[in-house]
Amino acid sequence: MLAGVVAYGVAAISLQKHEAESTLQTRLQAQSQETVRYVKNLKLKLRFPENDQASPWNAKVDAFVRKPNEVAGKLSNDLIGEPFRTDLGINVDFSKLEVGDVVYIVVKDGKKVWRSDDMRVLEAHLVMNPRH
């Protein structure tokens, strides 16, 4: 009888250990997917044509985000906070985006308006410059 009780106890402990390991593995997988799904603190530097620049100090900056299942972007200034402005231009920091979101920026300065290209999160357009 004592052997039966010991065997039952060992089986119960083994089952609890297996359940704990399974729960931990599930949590780690969820965190891993969360890490890949969201991009935090994406920094964008707005660059204007050399002879047609917005004033970093006077321009109104609006950020738009289009989710993968949406047709149009939605004004999302709550994701950027206050743009960082310097004499060299305007920088925008997005606080949290999802992989696959499409972002674009609209800048208004007086009667002039600029719109950035669309940028899908975690994709980039790299300009290749010749090296001699």
C-alpha positions in Angstrom: 0.0 0.0 0.0 2.8 2.4 0.8 4.3 1.7 -2.6 1.0 2.6 -4.2 0.8 5.9 -2.3 4.4 6.7 -3.3 3.7 5.9 -6.9 0.6 8.1 -6.9 2.6 11.0 -5.3 5.4 10.6 -8.0 2.8 10.6 -10.7 1.0 13.7 -9.3 4.3 15.6 -9.1 5.3 14.5 -12.6 1.9 15.7 -13.9 2.3 19.1 -12.1 5.8 19.5 -13.5 4.6 18.8 -17.0 1.7 21.2 -16.7 4.0 23.9 -15.3 6.5 23.4 -18.2 3.7 23.5 -20.7 2.3 26.7 -19.3 5.7 28.3 -19.3 6.3 27.3 -22.9 2.9 28.7 -23.9 3.8 32.0 -22.2 7.2 32.2 -23.9 5.6 31.6 -27.3 3.0 34.3 -26.7 5.8 36.8 -25.7 7.8 35.8 -28.7 4.8 36.5 -31.0 4.1 39.8 -29.2 7.7 40.9 -29.8 7.5 40.2 -33.5 4.0 41.6 -33.8 4.7 45.0 -32.4 7.3 47.6 -33.2 7.9 50.1 -30.4 9.8 53.5 -30.8 10.0 53.6 -34.6 12.0 56.8 -35.5 11.4 58.5 -38.9 13.3 61.5 -40.2 11.3 63.6 -42.6 13.3 64.8 -45.5 12.0 67.4 -47.9 13.2 68.4 -51.4 16.3 70.6 -51.1 14.6 73.7 -52.5 11.1 73.1 -51.1 11.3 72.5 -47.3 8.7 73.0 -44.6 9.7 75.1 -41.6 10.4 72.7 -38.8 9.2 75.3 -36.3 5.9 76.3 -38.0 4.8 73.1 -39.8 1.9 71.0 -38.6 2.7 67.3 -38.6 0.0 64.6 -38.9 0.7 60.8 -38.8 -1.6 58.3 -40.4 -1.8 54.6 -39.9 -3.6 52.1 -42.1 -4.1 48.6 -40.7 -3.7 45.6 -43.1 -7.5 45.1 -43.2 -8.4 48.8 -43.7 -8.8 50.8 -46.9 -7.8 54.2 -45.7 -5.3 55.5 -43.1 -6.6 57.0 -39.9 -5.2 60.1 -38.2 -3.0 58.7 -35.4 -1.2 61.6 -33.8 -1.6 59.9 -30.4 1.1 57.4 -31.6 3.7 60.1 -32.3 3.4 62.6 -29.5 5.2 65.9 -30.3 7.6 65.7 -33.3 11.2 66.5 -32.6 12.1 69.7 -34.5 15.6 71.0 -35.3 17.1 73.3 -37.9 17.9 70.2 -39.9 14.3 69.0 -40.1 11.5 67.1 -38.3 11.8 63.7 -36.7 8.7 61.6 -35.8 8.8 58.8 -33.2 5.9 56.3 -33.3 5.3 54.7 -29.9 3.7 51.4 -31.0 2.9 50.0 -34.4 2.0 46.5 -35.6 4.0 44.7 -38.2 2.1 45.2 -41.5 0.7 48.6 -40.6 1.2 51.2 -43.3 2.2 54.7 -42.1 2.5 58.0 -43.8 3.1 61.6 -42.7 1.3 64.8 -43.9 3.0 68.1 -43.2 1.3 71.5 -43.7 3.2 74.8 -43.6 1.1 77.7 -44.6 -0.6 76.8 -47.9 1.9 74.1 -48.7 1.3 70.4 -48.1 3.7 67.5 -48.3 2.8 63.8 -48.0 5.4 61.1 -47.5 5.5 57.8 -49.3 3.7 55.0 -47.6 5.9 52.8 -45.5 4.9 49.3 -44.4 6.2 48.6 -41.0 9.4 46.5 -41.0 9.9 47.2 -44.7 12.2 49.8 -46.1 13.1 51.4 -49.4 16.9 51.7 -49.5 18.4 54.1 -52.0 21.6 52.6 -53.5 24.3 55.1 -54.1 27.2 54.3 -56.5 30.7 54.0 -54.9 33.8 54.8 -57.0 
